[in-house]
């Protein structure tokens, strides 16, 4: 699974060698085995059925269809990744088990130096501090690894866990925006982290491996 390409830099798709390691977690670019594990995890539940923490309500699909939806999403973002627009959707692994997904995405990164983040965890793994640690890992990749200047995030009012992660990591509120989700209006709070603010804080240790071959494809070379 996550160790399959870490030392094999001859693979033509360099992202399979990208890993982020924290004291408790490993974030890796998912192969099809990891993607299948993410699909099963999503089908097992991410949030109560009467809630929707995502702007795109993908998790509202029939649980029987979610493994297919998750696989198609990962194959789509893999095939469409390029320097002008990219979406890194990393598998989050704790104690050898895939527990969720942490994403980092950007448009025109070489010019804007701005990224945004998104994430989800299987319900059995929520409330353990994993969400904060995996967000910290992806921010370290963004700022220390890619040279980002800004990282953006947002959360709806009824998603206290996401708000708590952003506040714990030192984001500042950056206004609000109204979004249409499942046919109704919902207000999201925007959060901002700057490079200066992130690099000036005490942070968990994050080891980044296999990044150099990926930089050109991310517009960060």
C-alpha positions as CSV (number, residue, x, y, z in Angstrom):
1,X,0.0,0.0,0.0
2,X,1.6,3.3,1.1
3,X,5.2,2.0,0.9
4,X,4.9,0.7,-2.7
5,X,6.8,3.5,-4.5
6,X,8.5,5.4,-1.8
7,X,11.9,4.3,-2.8
8,X,11.2,3.7,-6.5
9,X,11.6,7.0,-8.2
10,X,11.7,5.3,-11.6
11,X,7.8,5.2,-11.7
12,X,6.6,7.5,-14.5
13,X,4.0,9.1,-12.2
14,X,6.1,10.8,-9.5
15,X,3.3,11.5,-7.1
16,X,3.3,7.8,-6.1
17,X,6.5,8.6,-4.3
18,X,5.1,11.6,-2.4
19,X,4.6,11.0,1.4
20,X,4.2,13.3,4.4
21,X,5.0,11.7,7.8
22,X,3.9,13.2,11.1
23,X,4.3,11.7,14.6
24,X,1.1,9.8,14.2
25,X,0.2,9.8,10.5
26,X,1.3,9.1,7.0
27,X,-0.2,11.0,4.1
28,X,0.4,9.4,0.7
29,X,-0.7,9.7,-2.9
30,X,-3.2,6.9,-3.2
31,X,-2.9,4.0,-5.6
32,X,-5.9,1.9,-6.6
33,X,-5.7,-0.2,-3.4
34,X,-5.8,3.0,-1.3
35,X,-8.6,4.4,-3.4
36,X,-10.6,1.2,-2.8
37,X,-10.0,1.6,1.0
38,X,-11.2,5.2,0.8
39,X,-14.3,4.1,-1.0
40,X,-15.2,1.5,1.7
41,X,-14.5,4.1,4.4
42,X,-16.8,6.7,2.8
43,X,-19.5,4.1,2.4
44,X,-19.3,3.4,6.2
45,X,-20.2,7.0,7.0
46,X,-18.6,10.4,7.3
47,X,-21.3,12.4,8.9
48,X,-24.9,12.0,10.1
49,X,-27.4,11.6,7.2
50,X,-29.2,14.8,8.1
51,X,-26.0,16.9,7.8
52,X,-23.9,18.0,4.8
53,X,-20.5,19.6,5.6
54,X,-19.4,19.7,1.9
55,X,-20.2,22.3,-0.8
56,X,-20.4,19.4,-3.3
57,X,-22.7,16.9,-1.6
58,X,-20.9,13.8,-2.8
59,X,-21.3,12.0,0.5
60,X,-25.1,12.0,0.1
61,X,-24.9,9.3,-2.6
62,X,-26.2,5.8,-1.9
63,X,-23.5,4.0,0.2
64,X,-23.5,1.2,-2.4
65,X,-22.4,3.7,-5.0
66,X,-19.8,5.7,-3.0
67,X,-16.9,3.3,-3.6
68,X,-17.4,3.8,-7.4
69,X,-17.8,7.6,-7.0
70,X,-14.7,7.8,-4.9
71,X,-12.7,5.8,-7.4
72,X,-13.9,7.9,-10.4
73,X,-13.1,11.1,-8.5
74,X,-9.5,10.0,-7.8
75,X,-8.9,8.9,-11.4
76,X,-10.4,12.1,-12.7
77,X,-8.1,14.4,-10.6
78,X,-5.1,12.2,-11.4
79,X,-5.7,12.5,-15.1
80,X,-6.4,16.2,-15.1
81,X,-3.5,17.3,-12.9
82,X,-1.3,19.9,-14.5
83,X,0.6,23.1,-13.5
84,X,-2.3,25.4,-14.4
85,X,-4.8,23.5,-12.1
86,X,-4.3,20.7,-9.7
87,X,-5.9,18.7,-6.9
88,X,-3.8,16.5,-4.6
89,X,-6.1,14.2,-2.8
90,X,-3.9,12.2,-0.3
91,X,-4.9,9.2,1.7
92,X,-4.4,9.6,5.4
93,X,-3.0,6.5,7.2
94,X,-2.9,5.8,10.9
95,X,-1.4,2.6,12.3
96,X,-1.5,1.1,8.9
97,X,-5.2,1.8,8.3
98,X,-6.6,4.3,5.8
99,X,-8.7,6.7,7.9
100,X,-9.5,9.6,5.6
101,X,-8.4,12.0,2.9
102,X,-6.6,15.3,3.0
103,X,-6.7,17.5,-0.2
104,X,-4.7,20.4,-1.4
105,X,-5.6,22.2,-4.6
106,X,-4.6,25.3,-6.6
107,X,-5.2,27.2,-9.8
108,X,-2.3,29.0,-11.5
109,X,-0.1,28.3,-8.5
110,X,3.0,29.6,-10.2
111,X,1.4,33.1,-10.3
112,X,-1.0,33.1,-7.4
113,X,0.9,31.1,-4.8
114,X,-2.4,30.3,-3.2
115,X,-3.8,26.9,-2.2
116,X,-7.0,25.6,-0.6
117,X,-7.6,22.6,1.6
118,X,-10.3,20.1,2.1
119,X,-10.6,16.9,4.1
120,X,-12.8,14.1,5.5
121,X,-12.4,11.3,8.1
122,X,-14.3,8.1,8.6
123,X,-16.7,8.5,11.5
124,X,-14.8,5.9,13.6
125,X,-11.7,8.1,13.5
126,X,-13.2,11.5,14.3
127,X,-12.6,13.3,17.6
128,X,-9.0,12.0,18.1
129,X,-7.0,15.0,16.8
130,X,-6.3,13.4,13.5
131,X,-8.0,16.2,11.5
132,X,-5.7,18.8,13.1
133,X,-2.6,16.7,12.5
134,X,-3.3,16.0,8.8
135,X,-4.2,19.6,8.1
136,X,-0.9,20.6,9.7
137,X,0.9,18.2,7.4
138,X,-0.6,19.5,4.3
139,X,0.1,23.1,5.3
140,X,3.7,22.2,5.8
141,X,3.8,20.8,2.3
142,X,2.2,23.9,0.9
143,X,4.4,26.5,2.7
144,X,7.7,24.7,3.3
145,X,7.6,22.3,0.3
146,X,5.9,24.3,-2.5
147,X,6.5,27.9,-1.4
148,X,2.9,28.9,-1.1
149,X,2.1,32.4,0.2
150,X,-1.6,31.8,1.2
151,X,-3.7,28.9,2.2
152,X,-7.5,29.2,2.3
153,X,-10.2,27.1,3.9
154,X,-13.9,27.4,4.7
155,X,-16.5,25.7,6.8
156,X,-20.3,25.9,7.2
157,X,-21.7,27.0,10.5
158,X,-22.8,23.4,11.4
159,X,-19.3,22.0,10.9
160,X,-17.7,22.7,14.3
161,X,-14.9,20.2,13.8
162,X,-13.6,22.1,10.8
163,X,-13.8,25.4,12.5
164,X,-11.9,24.0,15.5
165,X,-9.1,22.7,13.3
166,X,-8.7,26.0,11.6
167,X,-8.6,27.9,14.9
168,X,-6.3,25.5,16.6
169,X,-3.8,25.9,13.7
170,X,-3.9,29.7,13.9
171,X,-5.9,30.6,10.8
172,X,-7.6,34.0,10.9
173,X,-11.2,34.6,9.8
174,X,-11.4,36.1,6.3
175,X,-15.1,36.9,5.8
176,X,-18.0,34.8,4.8
177,X,-19.6,33.6,1.6
178,X,-23.0,32.3,0.6
179,X,-23.1,29.0,-1.3
180,X,-25.9,26.9,-2.8
181,X,-25.9,23.4,-1.5
182,X,-28.7,20.9,-2.2
183,X,-31.0,23.6,-3.4
184,X,-30.7,25.9,-0.4
185,X,-28.5,28.8,0.7
186,X,-25.8,28.2,3.2
187,X,-23.2,30.6,4.7
188,X,-19.6,29.5,5.1
189,X,-16.9,31.2,7.1
190,X,-13.6,31.7,5.2
191,X,-10.3,31.1,6.9
192,X,-6.8,32.3,5.9
193,X,-3.3,31.2,6.7
194,X,-0.3,33.2,5.4
195,X,3.2,31.9,4.9
196,X,4.6,34.3,7.4
197,X,2.0,33.3,10.0
198,X,2.6,29.6,9.5
199,X,6.4,29.6,9.5
200,X,6.4,31.8,12.6
201,X,4.4,29.3,14.7
202,X,5.4,26.2,16.6
203,X,4.5,23.2,14.5
204,X,4.5,19.5,14.6
205,X,7.3,17.7,12.8
206,X,6.5,16.8,9.2
207,X,8.9,14.8,7.0
208,X,8.2,15.4,3.3
209,X,9.6,12.7,0.9
210,X,9.5,12.4,-2.8
211,X,8.5,16.0,-3.6
212,X,11.2,17.1,-5.9
213,X,10.1,15.1,-9.0
214,X,6.5,16.5,-8.5
215,X,7.3,20.2,-8.4
216,X,7.3,20.9,-12.1
217,X,3.8,19.4,-12.5
218,X,2.5,21.6,-9.7
219,X,3.9,24.8,-11.1
220,X,6.3,25.1,-8.1
221,X,9.7,24.3,-9.7
